[in-house]
Amino acid sequence: MSFPILKKYLARLSDASGAASSIWLDHEGKAHGRFFNCTLSSAFQPIRQLASGEVRAYEGLVRSVSAQDQGLSLWRLLDHAASDDESIELDRLCRMLHAINFFRQAGDGPQDLYLNVHDRLLSAVSSNHGHAFRRILDALELPLQRVVLQLPAASPQQGWLLNYVSDNYRRNGFRFAVNVRNAREALLLLDRLRPDVIKLDARELQDSEALLALLKRSAQDNVALVFKRLESTPALAVLRQLGEAADVPLLVQGYMLDEPRADLLAVEREVVAA
């Protein structure tokens, strides 16, 4: 492991009692957390470069650990949280879990970690978004520059809120991604938010004119484009055509390529085998 402070922290966790600690390690070394009566852990879905298939990043996804089912998603838990304070507590717990479970496996490799910010958290945190999470990363001496915070799609009425939150994340040293509904919305956000990454839905590829304009503009501004929810061969073919027409690299993510997994090494073995 490349992070000595994280290694020491994990050693302490391995000696902690699961009943007495909000975070603990299982027998495989995976970190788990507790939120009310739910046990939570991390799964990671790769974000690949379209042309080469190389894994460039992973998105952290929280899963509840259950013997009866496949587990609930973070968003269902957040939607049913009783208060804003509990939503903030859950969000911070999940980010910490993902950071621990990612960096204990990824080491000092080149891949980034993408972490979601739930739309409820945009307004629930009163000020200085990202400050508490930065303090956690700094305490564990984990690389802030490899973390990308993903902002949710926002309504036109929430535009000022996205401006405020994104500015706070930038001031705390984070890169951030914005989720958009379509390419035209992305073009409007480029100047206003100056994001590091834009995430688009790979099921919405009908507006080729706007998509080509976005690809060329994002390349000029050094903004990465990730096409999420890639689930069909026709969508993959369209993305390849767009990338070739604009002569820019694209990133893709979806169940057609990868299921979310807790074990990053299993993903790397599949890449080598392919």
CYANA upper distance limits for C-alpha pairs under 8 A (distance plus 0.5 A):
  1 MET  CA      7 LYS  CA      7.53
  1 MET  CA    104 ARG  CA      6.92
  1 MET  CA    105 GLN  CA      8.11
  1 MET  CA    107 GLY  CA      6.27
  2 SER  CA    107 GLY  CA      5.74
  2 SER  CA    108 ASP  CA      6.51
  3 PHE  CA      7 LYS  CA      6.75
  3 PHE  CA    104 ARG  CA      8.38
  3 PHE  CA    107 GLY  CA      7.65
  3 PHE  CA    140 LEU  CA      8.46
  3 PHE  CA    141 GLU  CA      7.50
  3 PHE  CA    142 LEU  CA      7.53
  4 PRO  CA      8 LYS  CA      6.78
  5 ILE  CA      9 TYR  CA      6.70
  5 ILE  CA    140 LEU  CA      5.89
  5 ILE  CA    141 GLU  CA      6.91
  6 LEU  CA     10 LEU  CA      6.60
  6 LEU  CA    100 ILE  CA      8.10
  6 LEU  CA    104 ARG  CA      8.02
  6 LEU  CA    140 LEU  CA      5.81
  6 LEU  CA    141 GLU  CA      7.77
  6 LEU  CA    142 LEU  CA      8.25
  7 LYS  CA     11 ALA  CA      6.73
  7 LYS  CA    104 ARG  CA      8.24
  8 LYS  CA     12 ARG  CA      6.91
  9 TYR  CA     13 LEU  CA      6.80
  9 TYR  CA    140 LEU  CA      8.25
 10 LEU  CA     14 SER  CA      6.64
 10 LEU  CA     25 LEU  CA      8.13
 11 ALA  CA     15 ASP  CA      7.21
 12 ARG  CA     16 ALA  CA      6.94
 13 LEU  CA     23 ILE  CA      7.80
 13 LEU  CA     24 TRP  CA      5.74
 13 LEU  CA     25 LEU  CA      6.56
 14 SER  CA     24 TRP  CA      7.07
 14 SER  CA     25 LEU  CA      5.93
 14 SER  CA     26 ASP  CA      8.20
 14 SER  CA     29 GLY  CA      8.34
 16 ALA  CA     20 ALA  CA      7.87
 16 ALA  CA     21 SER  CA      7.21
 16 ALA  CA     24 TRP  CA      7.06
 17 SER  CA     21 SER  CA      6.68
 17 SER  CA     24 TRP  CA      7.74
 18 GLY  CA     22 SER  CA      7.79
 18 GLY  CA     23 ILE  CA      7.68
 18 GLY  CA     24 TRP  CA      6.10
 18 GLY  CA     25 LEU  CA      8.43
 22 SER  CA     33 GLY  CA      5.89
 22 SER  CA     34 ARG  CA      5.81
 22 SER  CA     35 PHE  CA      8.39
 23 ILE  CA     31 ALA  CA      7.14
 23 ILE  CA     32 HIS  CA      6.03
 23 ILE  CA     33 GLY  CA      4.91
 23 ILE  CA     34 ARG  CA      7.27
 23 ILE  CA     97 LEU  CA      8.46
 24 TRP  CA     31 ALA  CA      6.05
 24 TRP  CA     32 HIS  CA      5.97
 24 TRP  CA     33 GLY  CA      7.10
 25 LEU  CA     29 GLY  CA      5.84
 25 LEU  CA     30 LYS  CA      5.79
 25 LEU  CA     31 ALA  CA      4.99
 25 LEU  CA     32 HIS  CA      6.59
 26 ASP  CA     30 LYS  CA      6.04
 26 ASP  CA     31 ALA  CA      7.14
 26 ASP  CA     32 HIS  CA      7.83
 30 LYS  CA     41 SER  CA      8.22
 30 LYS  CA    101 ASN  CA      6.85
 31 ALA  CA     41 SER  CA      6.96
 31 ALA  CA     42 SER  CA      8.43
 31 ALA  CA     97 LEU  CA      6.83
 31 ALA  CA    100 ILE  CA      7.49
 31 ALA  CA    101 ASN  CA      6.64
 32 HIS  CA     39 THR  CA      7.12
 32 HIS  CA     40 LEU  CA      5.94
 32 HIS  CA     41 SER  CA      5.23
 32 HIS  CA     42 SER  CA      8.32
 32 HIS  CA     97 LEU  CA      7.35
 33 GLY  CA     39 THR  CA      6.20
 33 GLY  CA     40 LEU  CA      5.52
 33 GLY  CA     41 SER  CA      6.91
 33 GLY  CA     93 LEU  CA      7.65
 33 GLY  CA     94 CYS  CA      8.38
 33 GLY  CA     97 LEU  CA      7.57
 34 ARG  CA     38 CYS  CA      6.20
 34 ARG  CA     39 THR  CA      5.22
 34 ARG  CA     40 LEU  CA      6.54
 35 PHE  CA     39 THR  CA      7.06
 35 PHE  CA     40 LEU  CA      7.87
 35 PHE  CA     90 LEU  CA      7.29
 38 CYS  CA     64 SER  CA      6.84
 38 CYS  CA     65 VAL  CA      7.93
 39 THR  CA     64 SER  CA      6.00
 39 THR  CA     65 VAL  CA      5.86
 39 THR  CA     66 SER  CA      8.19
 40 LEU  CA     62 VAL  CA      7.08
 40 LEU  CA     63 ARG  CA      6.07
 40 LEU  CA     64 SER  CA      4.83
 40 LEU  CA     65 VAL  CA      6.14
 40 LEU  CA     94 CYS  CA      8.44
 41 SER  CA     62 VAL  CA      6.23
 41 SER  CA     63 ARG  CA      5.91
 41 SER  CA     64 SER  CA      6.78
 41 SER  CA     65 VAL  CA      7.25
 41 SER  CA     94 CYS  CA      8.36
 41 SER  CA     97 LEU  CA      7.23
 41 SER  CA     98 HIS  CA      8.30
 42 SER  CA     60 GLY  CA      7.00
 42 SER  CA     61 LEU  CA      6.24
 42 SER  CA     62 VAL  CA      5.25
 42 SER  CA     63 ARG  CA      6.41
 42 SER  CA     94 CYS  CA      8.44
 42 SER  CA     97 LEU  CA      7.17
 42 SER  CA     98 HIS  CA      6.19
 42 SER  CA    101 ASN  CA      7.30
 42 SER  CA    262 ALA  CA      6.48
 43 ALA  CA     60 GLY  CA      6.44
 43 ALA  CA     61 LEU  CA      5.58
 43 ALA  CA     62 VAL  CA      6.62
 43 ALA  CA     63 ARG  CA      7.24
 43 ALA  CA    260 PRO  CA      5.92
 43 ALA  CA    261 ARG  CA      5.25
 43 ALA  CA    262 ALA  CA      4.81
 43 ALA  CA    263 ASP  CA      8.27
 44 PHE  CA     58 TYR  CA      6.17
 44 PHE  CA     59 GLU  CA      5.89
 44 PHE  CA     60 GLY  CA      5.24
 44 PHE  CA     61 LEU  CA      6.39
 44 PHE  CA    260 PRO  CA      5.36
 44 PHE  CA    261 ARG  CA      5.65
 44 PHE  CA    262 ALA  CA      6.41
 44 PHE  CA    263 ASP  CA      8.37
 44 PHE  CA    264 LEU  CA      7.91
 45 GLN  CA     58 TYR  CA      5.84
 45 GLN  CA     59 GLU  CA      5.74
 45 GLN  CA     60 GLY  CA      7.33
 45 GLN  CA     61 LEU  CA      8.11
 45 GLN  CA    253 GLN  CA      8.02
 45 GLN  CA    254 GLY  CA      8.34
 45 GLN  CA    258 ASP  CA      7.00
 45 GLN  CA    259 GLU  CA      6.79
 45 GLN  CA    260 PRO  CA      4.70
 45 GLN  CA    261 ARG  CA      6.98
 46 PRO  CA     55 VAL  CA      6.58
 46 PRO  CA     56 ARG  CA      8.00
 46 PRO  CA     57 ALA  CA      6.41
 46 PRO  CA     58 TYR  CA      4.90
 46 PRO  CA     59 GLU  CA      6.96
 46 PRO  CA    253 GLN  CA      6.98
 46 PRO  CA    258 ASP  CA      7.17
 46 PRO  CA    260 PRO  CA      7.98
 46 PRO  CA    267 VAL  CA      8.49
 47 ILE  CA     55 VAL  CA      6.30
 47 ILE  CA     56 ARG  CA      6.32
 47 ILE  CA     57 ALA  CA      5.52
 47 ILE  CA     58 TYR  CA      6.06
 47 ILE  CA     59 GLU  CA      7.70
 47 ILE  CA    226 VAL  CA      8.22
 47 ILE  CA    251 LEU  CA      6.93
 47 ILE  CA    252 VAL  CA      6.18
 47 ILE  CA    253 GLN  CA      5.35
 48 ARG  CA     53 GLY  CA      5.92
 48 ARG  CA     54 GLU  CA      5.81
 48 ARG  CA     55 VAL  CA      4.86
 48 ARG  CA     56 ARG  CA      5.95
 48 ARG  CA     57 ALA  CA      7.53
 48 ARG  CA    251 LEU  CA      5.93
 48 ARG  CA    252 VAL  CA      5.85
 48 ARG  CA    253 GLN  CA      6.91
 49 GLN  CA     53 GLY  CA      5.65
 49 GLN  CA     54 GLU  CA      5.85
 49 GLN  CA     55 VAL  CA      6.97
 49 GLN  CA     56 ARG  CA      7.00
 49 GLN  CA    249 PRO  CA      7.67
 49 GLN  CA    250 LEU  CA      6.52
 49 GLN  CA    251 LEU  CA      5.02
 49 GLN  CA    252 VAL  CA      6.83
 50 LEU  CA     54 GLU  CA      8.34
 50 LEU  CA    240 ARG  CA      7.98
 50 LEU  CA    249 PRO  CA      7.61
 50 LEU  CA    250 LEU  CA      6.03
 50 LEU  CA    251 LEU  CA      5.91
 50 LEU  CA    252 VAL  CA      6.44
 51 ALA  CA    240 ARG  CA      8.32
 51 ALA  CA    249 PRO  CA      7.66
 51 ALA  CA    250 LEU  CA      8.05
 53 GLY  CA    271 VAL  CA      8.40
 54 GLU  CA    271 VAL  CA      8.04
 55 VAL  CA    111 GLN  CA      7.67
 56 ARG  CA    110 PRO  CA      7.80
 56 ARG  CA    111 GLN  CA      5.54
 56 ARG  CA    112 ASP  CA      7.21
 57 ALA  CA    111 GLN  CA      5.07
 57 ALA  CA    112 ASP  CA      4.92
 57 ALA  CA    113 LEU  CA      6.29
 57 ALA  CA    114 TYR  CA      7.62
 58 TYR  CA    111 GLN  CA      7.64
 58 TYR  CA    112 ASP  CA      6.85
 58 TYR  CA    113 LEU  CA      5.70
 58 TYR  CA    114 TYR  CA      6.54
 59 GLU  CA    113 LEU  CA      6.38
 59 GLU  CA    114 TYR  CA      4.95
 59 GLU  CA    115 LEU  CA      6.57
 60 GLY  CA     98 HIS  CA      6.30
 60 GLY  CA    113 LEU  CA      7.36
 60 GLY  CA    114 TYR  CA      6.60
 60 GLY  CA    115 LEU  CA      6.09
 60 GLY  CA    116 ASN  CA      8.12
 61 LEU  CA     73 SER  CA      8.20
 61 LEU  CA     74 LEU  CA      7.96
 61 LEU  CA     98 HIS  CA      8.14
 61 LEU  CA    115 LEU  CA      8.26
 61 LEU  CA    260 PRO  CA      8.20
 62 VAL  CA     73 SER  CA      6.64
 62 VAL  CA     74 LEU  CA      6.01
 62 VAL  CA     94 CYS  CA      6.97
 62 VAL  CA     98 HIS  CA      8.20
 63 ARG  CA     71 GLY  CA      6.06
 63 ARG  CA     72 LEU  CA      6.33
 63 ARG  CA     73 SER  CA      5.99
 63 ARG  CA     74 LEU  CA      7.27
 64 SER  CA     70 GLN  CA      8.19
 64 SER  CA     71 GLY  CA      4.91
 64 SER  CA     72 LEU  CA      5.78
 64 SER  CA     73 SER  CA      7.46
 65 VAL  CA     70 GLN  CA      8.06
 65 VAL  CA     71 GLY  CA      6.22
 66 SER  CA     70 GLN  CA      7.15
 66 SER  CA     71 GLY  CA      6.20
 72 LEU  CA     76 ARG  CA      7.19
 72 LEU  CA     77 LEU  CA      7.80
 73 SER  CA     77 LEU  CA      7.24
 74 LEU  CA     78 LEU  CA      6.66
 75 TRP  CA     79 ASP  CA      6.47
 75 TRP  CA    118 HIS  CA      7.74
 76 ARG  CA     80 HIS  CA      6.88
 77 LEU  CA     81 ALA  CA      6.68
 78 LEU  CA     87 SER  CA      6.21
 78 LEU  CA     90 LEU  CA      7.86
 78 LEU  CA    118 HIS  CA      8.50
 81 ALA  CA     86 GLU  CA      6.72
 81 ALA  CA     87 SER  CA      6.47
 82 ALA  CA     86 GLU  CA      7.18
 82 ALA  CA     87 SER  CA      8.34
 83 SER  CA     87 SER  CA      6.85
 84 ASP  CA     88 ILE  CA      6.71
 84 ASP  CA    120 ARG  CA      8.34
 84 ASP  CA    121 LEU  CA      8.22
 84 ASP  CA    124 ALA  CA      6.07
 85 ASP  CA     89 GLU  CA      6.69
 85 ASP  CA    124 ALA  CA      8.06
 86 GLU  CA     90 LEU  CA      6.61
 87 SER  CA     91 ASP  CA      6.61
 87 SER  CA    120 ARG  CA      8.24
 87 SER  CA    121 LEU  CA      7.60
 88 ILE  CA     92 ARG  CA      6.67
 88 ILE  CA    121 LEU  CA      7.02
 88 ILE  CA    124 ALA  CA      7.74
 88 ILE  CA    125 VAL  CA      7.82
 89 GLU  CA     93 LEU  CA      6.63
 90 LEU  CA     94 CYS  CA      6.66
 91 ASP  CA     95 ARG  CA      6.77
 91 ASP  CA    117 VAL  CA      8.05
 91 ASP  CA    118 HIS  CA      8.31
 91 ASP  CA    121 LEU  CA      8.48
 92 ARG  CA     96 MET  CA      6.66
 92 ARG  CA    133 PHE  CA      7.43
 93 LEU  CA     97 LEU  CA      6.68
 94 CYS  CA     98 HIS  CA      6.62
 95 ARG  CA     99 ALA  CA      6.63
 95 ARG  CA    115 LEU  CA      7.28
 95 ARG  CA    133 PHE  CA      8.19
 96 MET  CA    100 ILE  CA      6.66
 96 MET  CA    133 PHE  CA      8.19
 96 MET  CA    136 ILE  CA      8.01
 97 LEU  CA    101 ASN  CA      6.53
 98 HIS  CA    102 PHE  CA      6.24
 98 HIS  CA    115 LEU  CA      8.45
 99 ALA  CA    103 PHE  CA      6.44
 99 ALA  CA    113 LEU  CA      8.29
100 ILE  CA    104 ARG  CA      6.47
101 ASN  CA    105 GLN  CA      7.16
102 PHE  CA    106 ALA  CA      6.34
102 PHE  CA    113 LEU  CA      7.95
102 PHE  CA    264 LEU  CA      8.44
103 PHE  CA    107 GLY  CA      5.78
103 PHE  CA    108 ASP  CA      8.34
103 PHE  CA    142 LEU  CA      8.16
105 GLN  CA    264 LEU  CA      7.17
105 GLN  CA    265 LEU  CA      8.11
106 ALA  CA    111 GLN  CA      8.05
106 ALA  CA    264 LEU  CA      7.82
111 GLN  CA    146 ARG  CA      7.74
112 ASP  CA    146 ARG  CA      5.11
112 ASP  CA    147 VAL  CA      6.34
112 ASP  CA    148 VAL  CA      7.64
113 LEU  CA    146 ARG  CA      6.59
113 LEU  CA    147 VAL  CA      5.40
113 LEU  CA    148 VAL  CA      6.60
114 TYR  CA    147 VAL  CA      6.49
114 TYR  CA    148 VAL  CA      5.21
114 TYR  CA    149 LEU  CA      6.37
114 TYR  CA    150 GLN  CA      7.13
115 LEU  CA    147 VAL  CA      7.89
115 LEU  CA    148 VAL  CA      6.76
115 LEU  CA    149 LEU  CA      5.50
115 LEU  CA    150 GLN  CA      6.26
116 ASN  CA    149 LEU  CA      6.50
116 ASN  CA    150 GLN  CA      5.18
116 ASN  CA    151 LEU  CA      7.08
116 ASN  CA    152 PRO  CA      8.20
117 VAL  CA    121 LEU  CA      7.13
117 VAL  CA    122 LEU  CA      8.12
117 VAL  CA    149 LEU  CA      7.26
117 VAL  CA    150 GLN  CA      6.22
117 VAL  CA    151 LEU  CA      5.90
117 VAL  CA    152 PRO  CA      7.10
118 HIS  CA    122 LEU  CA      7.66
118 HIS  CA    151 LEU  CA      7.86
118 HIS  CA    152 PRO  CA      6.99
119 ASP  CA    123 SER  CA      8.22
119 ASP  CA    151 LEU  CA      8.04
119 ASP  CA    152 PRO  CA      6.26
119 ASP  CA    153 ALA  CA      8.47
119 ASP  CA    154 ALA  CA      8.40
120 ARG  CA    124 ALA  CA      6.71
121 LEU  CA    125 VAL  CA      6.54
122 LEU  CA    161 LEU  CA      7.58
122 LEU  CA    162 LEU  CA      8.17
122 LEU  CA    165 VAL  CA      7.34
123 SER  CA    161 LEU  CA      8.02
125 VAL  CA    129 HIS  CA      7.22
128 ASN  CA    168 ASN  CA      6.19
128 ASN  CA    169 TYR  CA      8.33
129 HIS  CA    165 VAL  CA      6.68
129 HIS  CA    168 ASN  CA      5.93
129 HIS  CA    169 TYR  CA      6.40
130 GLY  CA    134 ARG  CA      6.54
130 GLY  CA    168 ASN  CA      7.46
130 GLY  CA    169 TYR  CA      5.92
130 GLY  CA    172 ASN  CA      6.79
130 GLY  CA    174 PHE  CA      8.29
131 HIS  CA    135 ARG  CA      6.84
131 HIS  CA    169 TYR  CA      8.41
131 HIS  CA    172 ASN  CA      6.68
132 ALA  CA    136 ILE  CA      7.12
133 PHE  CA    137 LEU  CA      6.89
134 ARG  CA    138 ASP  CA      6.51
134 ARG  CA    144 LEU  CA      7.82
134 ARG  CA    172 ASN  CA      7.56
135 ARG  CA    139 ALA  CA      6.51
136 ILE  CA    140 LEU  CA      6.84
137 LEU  CA    141 GLU  CA      6.33
137 LEU  CA    142 LEU  CA      5.55
137 LEU  CA    143 PRO  CA      7.63
137 LEU  CA    144 LEU  CA      7.20
138 ASP  CA    142 LEU  CA      6.71
138 ASP  CA    143 PRO  CA      8.45
138 ASP  CA    144 LEU  CA      8.32
143 PRO  CA    147 VAL  CA      7.94
144 LEU  CA    173 GLY  CA      7.62
144 LEU  CA    174 PHE  CA      7.11
145 GLN  CA    173 GLY  CA      8.00
145 GLN  CA    174 PHE  CA      7.18
145 GLN  CA    175 ARG  CA      7.72
147 VAL  CA    174 PHE  CA      7.23
147 VAL  CA    175 ARG  CA      7.34
148 VAL  CA    174 PHE  CA      6.98
148 VAL  CA    175 ARG  CA      5.50
148 VAL  CA    176 PHE  CA      5.50
148 VAL  CA    177 ALA  CA      7.07
149 LEU  CA    174 PHE  CA      7.56
149 LEU  CA    175 ARG  CA      6.99
149 LEU  CA    176 PHE  CA      5.11
149 LEU  CA    177 ALA  CA      6.54
150 GLN  CA    176 PHE  CA      6.24
150 GLN  CA    177 ALA  CA      5.09
150 GLN  CA    178 VAL  CA      6.30
150 GLN  CA    179 ASN  CA      7.67
151 LEU  CA    162 LEU  CA      8.38
151 LEU  CA    176 PHE  CA      7.67
151 LEU  CA    177 ALA  CA      6.50
151 LEU  CA    178 VAL  CA      5.39
151 LEU  CA    179 ASN  CA      6.76
152 PRO  CA    178 VAL  CA      6.80
152 PRO  CA    179 ASN  CA      5.83
152 PRO  CA    180 VAL  CA      8.35
153 ALA  CA    178 VAL  CA      7.30
153 ALA  CA    179 ASN  CA      5.37
153 ALA  CA    180 VAL  CA      5.81
153 ALA  CA    181 ARG  CA      7.50
154 ALA  CA    158 GLN  CA      6.20
154 ALA  CA    159 GLY  CA      7.21
154 ALA  CA    162 LEU  CA      7.87
154 ALA  CA    180 VAL  CA      8.47
155 SER  CA    159 GLY  CA      7.26
158 GLN  CA    162 LEU  CA      6.99
159 GLY  CA    163 ASN  CA      6.88
160 TRP  CA    164 TYR  CA      6.76
161 LEU  CA    165 VAL  CA      6.59
162 LEU  CA    166 SER  CA      6.32
162 LEU  CA    193 LEU  CA      8.32
163 ASN  CA    167 ASP  CA      6.58
163 ASN  CA    192 ARG  CA      8.10
163 ASN  CA    193 LEU  CA      6.68
164 TYR  CA    168 ASN  CA      6.87
165 VAL  CA    169 TYR  CA      6.81
166 SER  CA    170 ARG  CA      6.66
166 SER  CA    176 PHE  CA      7.62
166 SER  CA    193 LEU  CA      7.59
167 ASP  CA    171 ARG  CA      6.64
168 ASN  CA    172 ASN  CA      6.77
169 TYR  CA    173 GLY  CA      6.98
169 TYR  CA    174 PHE  CA      5.85
169 TYR  CA    175 ARG  CA      7.75
169 TYR  CA    176 PHE  CA      7.76
170 ARG  CA    174 PHE  CA      5.71
170 ARG  CA    175 ARG  CA      6.85
170 ARG  CA    176 PHE  CA      8.06
175 ARG  CA    195 PRO  CA      8.16
175 ARG  CA    196 ASP  CA      6.46
176 PHE  CA    195 PRO  CA      6.52
176 PHE  CA    196 ASP  CA      6.16
176 PHE  CA    197 VAL  CA      6.96
177 ALA  CA    195 PRO  CA      6.35
177 ALA  CA    196 ASP  CA      6.36
177 ALA  CA    197 VAL  CA      4.82
177 ALA  CA    198 ILE  CA      5.93
177 ALA  CA    199 LYS  CA      7.38
178 VAL  CA    195 PRO  CA      7.24
178 VAL  CA    197 VAL  CA      7.02
178 VAL  CA    198 ILE  CA      5.64
178 VAL  CA    199 LYS  CA      6.61
179 ASN  CA    198 ILE  CA      6.62
179 ASN  CA    199 LYS  CA      5.29
179 ASN  CA    200 LEU  CA      6.77
180 VAL  CA    185 GLU  CA      6.86
180 VAL  CA    186 ALA  CA      6.52
180 VAL  CA    198 ILE  CA      7.70
180 VAL  CA    199 LYS  CA      6.80
180 VAL  CA    200 LEU  CA      6.17
180 VAL  CA    201 ASP  CA      8.32
181 ARG  CA    185 GLU  CA      7.18
181 ARG  CA    186 ALA  CA      8.40
181 ARG  CA    200 LEU  CA      7.04
181 ARG  CA    201 ASP  CA      7.44
182 ASN  CA    186 ALA  CA      6.98
182 ASN  CA    200 LEU  CA      6.91
182 ASN  CA    201 ASP  CA      7.80
182 ASN  CA    204 GLU  CA      7.30
183 ALA  CA    187 LEU  CA      6.80
183 ALA  CA    200 LEU  CA      7.90
183 ALA  CA    207 ASP  CA      8.13
183 ALA  CA    210 ALA  CA      6.20
183 ALA  CA    211 LEU  CA      5.94
183 ALA  CA    214 LEU  CA      6.89
184 ARG  CA    188 LEU  CA      7.02
184 ARG  CA    210 ALA  CA      6.43
184 ARG  CA    211 LEU  CA      8.29
184 ARG  CA    214 LEU  CA      8.35
185 GLU  CA    189 LEU  CA      6.91
186 ALA  CA    190 LEU  CA      6.76
186 ALA  CA    198 ILE  CA      7.69
186 ALA  CA    214 LEU  CA      7.82
187 LEU  CA    191 ASP  CA      8.37
187 LEU  CA    214 LEU  CA      6.57
188 LEU  CA    192 ARG  CA      7.68
189 LEU  CA    193 LEU  CA      6.12
189 LEU  CA    194 ARG  CA      7.71
190 LEU  CA    194 ARG  CA      5.65
190 LEU  CA    195 PRO  CA      7.15
190 LEU  CA    218 SER  CA      8.45
195 PRO  CA    223 VAL  CA      7.38
196 ASP  CA    222 ASN  CA      8.11
196 ASP  CA    223 VAL  CA      5.60
196 ASP  CA    224 ALA  CA      6.92
197 VAL  CA    223 VAL  CA      5.88
197 VAL  CA    224 ALA  CA      5.14
197 VAL  CA    225 LEU  CA      6.36
197 VAL  CA    226 VAL  CA      7.78
198 ILE  CA    223 VAL  CA      7.64
198 ILE  CA    224 ALA  CA      6.81
198 ILE  CA    225 LEU  CA      5.56
198 ILE  CA    226 VAL  CA      6.72
199 LYS  CA    225 LEU  CA      6.48
199 LYS  CA    226 VAL  CA      5.21
199 LYS  CA    227 PHE  CA      6.29
199 LYS  CA    228 LYS  CA      7.03
200 LEU  CA    204 GLU  CA      8.42
200 LEU  CA    225 LEU  CA      8.02
200 LEU  CA    226 VAL  CA      6.78
200 LEU  CA    227 PHE  CA      5.41
200 LEU  CA    228 LYS  CA      6.51
201 ASP  CA    205 LEU  CA      8.43
201 ASP  CA    227 PHE  CA      6.15
201 ASP  CA    228 LYS  CA      5.69
201 ASP  CA    229 ARG  CA      6.47
201 ASP  CA    230 LEU  CA      8.22
202 ALA  CA    227 PHE  CA      5.65
202 ALA  CA    228 LYS  CA      6.12
202 ALA  CA    229 ARG  CA      6.16
202 ALA  CA    230 LEU  CA      5.78
202 ALA  CA    231 GLU  CA      8.41
202 ALA  CA    235 ALA  CA      6.96
203 ARG  CA    229 ARG  CA      7.51
203 ARG  CA    230 LEU  CA      7.56
203 ARG  CA    231 GLU  CA      8.45
203 ARG  CA    235 ALA  CA      7.28
205 LEU  CA    211 LEU  CA      8.05
205 LEU  CA    235 ALA  CA      8.03
205 LEU  CA    238 VAL  CA      8.05
207 ASP  CA    211 LEU  CA      6.73
208 SER  CA    212 LEU  CA      6.52
208 SER  CA    242 LEU  CA      8.42
209 GLU  CA    213 ALA  CA      6.81
210 ALA  CA    214 LEU  CA      6.58
211 LEU  CA    215 LEU  CA      6.62
211 LEU  CA    242 LEU  CA      8.31
212 LEU  CA    216 LYS  CA      6.79
212 LEU  CA    242 LEU  CA      7.25
212 LEU  CA    245 ALA  CA      8.29
212 LEU  CA    246 ALA  CA      6.79
213 ALA  CA    217 ARG  CA      6.57
214 LEU  CA    218 SER  CA      6.33
215 LEU  CA    219 ALA  CA      6.70
215 LEU  CA    225 LEU  CA      8.20
215 LEU  CA    243 GLY  CA      8.39
215 LEU  CA    246 ALA  CA      6.94
215 LEU  CA    248 VAL  CA      7.42
216 LYS  CA    220 GLN  CA      6.90
216 LYS  CA    246 ALA  CA      6.72
216 LYS  CA    248 VAL  CA      7.91
217 ARG  CA    221 ASP  CA      6.83
218 SER  CA    222 ASN  CA      6.33
218 SER  CA    223 VAL  CA      5.33
218 SER  CA    224 ALA  CA      7.34
218 SER  CA    225 LEU  CA      7.98
219 ALA  CA    223 VAL  CA      6.67
219 ALA  CA    224 ALA  CA      8.04
219 ALA  CA    248 VAL  CA      7.23
224 ALA  CA    250 LEU  CA      8.03
224 ALA  CA    251 LEU  CA      8.13
225 LEU  CA    250 LEU  CA      6.44
225 LEU  CA    251 LEU  CA      6.55
226 VAL  CA    250 LEU  CA      7.02
226 VAL  CA    251 LEU  CA      5.06
226 VAL  CA    252 VAL  CA      5.86
226 VAL  CA    253 GLN  CA      7.61
227 PHE  CA    250 LEU  CA      8.16
227 PHE  CA    251 LEU  CA      6.70
227 PHE  CA    252 VAL  CA      5.26
227 PHE  CA    253 GLN  CA      6.69
228 LYS  CA    252 VAL  CA      6.39
228 LYS  CA    253 GLN  CA      5.15
228 LYS  CA    254 GLY  CA      6.21
229 ARG  CA    253 GLN  CA      6.62
229 ARG  CA    254 GLY  CA      4.94
229 ARG  CA    255 TYR  CA      7.38
230 LEU  CA    235 ALA  CA      7.38
230 LEU  CA    236 LEU  CA      7.58
230 LEU  CA    252 VAL  CA      7.39
230 LEU  CA    253 GLN  CA      6.39
230 LEU  CA    254 GLY  CA      4.82
230 LEU  CA    255 TYR  CA      7.03
230 LEU  CA    256 MET  CA      6.52
230 LEU  CA    257 LEU  CA      8.13
231 GLU  CA    235 ALA  CA      7.93
231 GLU  CA    254 GLY  CA      6.47
231 GLU  CA    255 TYR  CA      6.26
231 GLU  CA    256 MET  CA      5.12
231 GLU  CA    257 LEU  CA      8.37
232 SER  CA    236 LEU  CA      6.96
232 SER  CA    256 MET  CA      7.02
233 THR  CA    237 ALA  CA      6.75
234 PRO  CA    238 VAL  CA      6.79
235 ALA  CA    239 LEU  CA      6.74
236 LEU  CA    240 ARG  CA      6.80
237 ALA  CA    241 GLN  CA      6.80
238 VAL  CA    242 LEU  CA      6.68
239 LEU  CA    243 GLY  CA      6.58
240 ARG  CA    244 GLU  CA      6.69
241 GLN  CA    245 ALA  CA      6.53
242 LEU  CA    246 ALA  CA      6.61
243 GLY  CA    247 ASP  CA      6.04
243 GLY  CA    248 VAL  CA      5.97
243 GLY  CA    249 PRO  CA      6.75
243 GLY  CA    250 LEU  CA      6.92
244 GLU  CA    248 VAL  CA      7.51
253 GLN  CA    257 LEU  CA      7.53
253 GLN  CA    258 ASP  CA      8.13
254 GLY  CA    258 ASP  CA      6.66
254 GLY  CA    259 GLU  CA      8.13
255 TYR  CA    259 GLU  CA      5.90
261 ARG  CA    267 VAL  CA      8.42
263 ASP  CA    267 VAL  CA      7.68
264 LEU  CA    268 GLU  CA      6.95
265 LEU  CA    269 ARG  CA      6.62
266 ALA  CA    270 GLU  CA      6.84
267 VAL  CA    271 VAL  CA      6.89
268 GLU  CA    272 VAL  CA      6.83
269 ARG  CA    273 ALA  CA      6.56
270 GLU  CA    274 ALA  CA      6.50
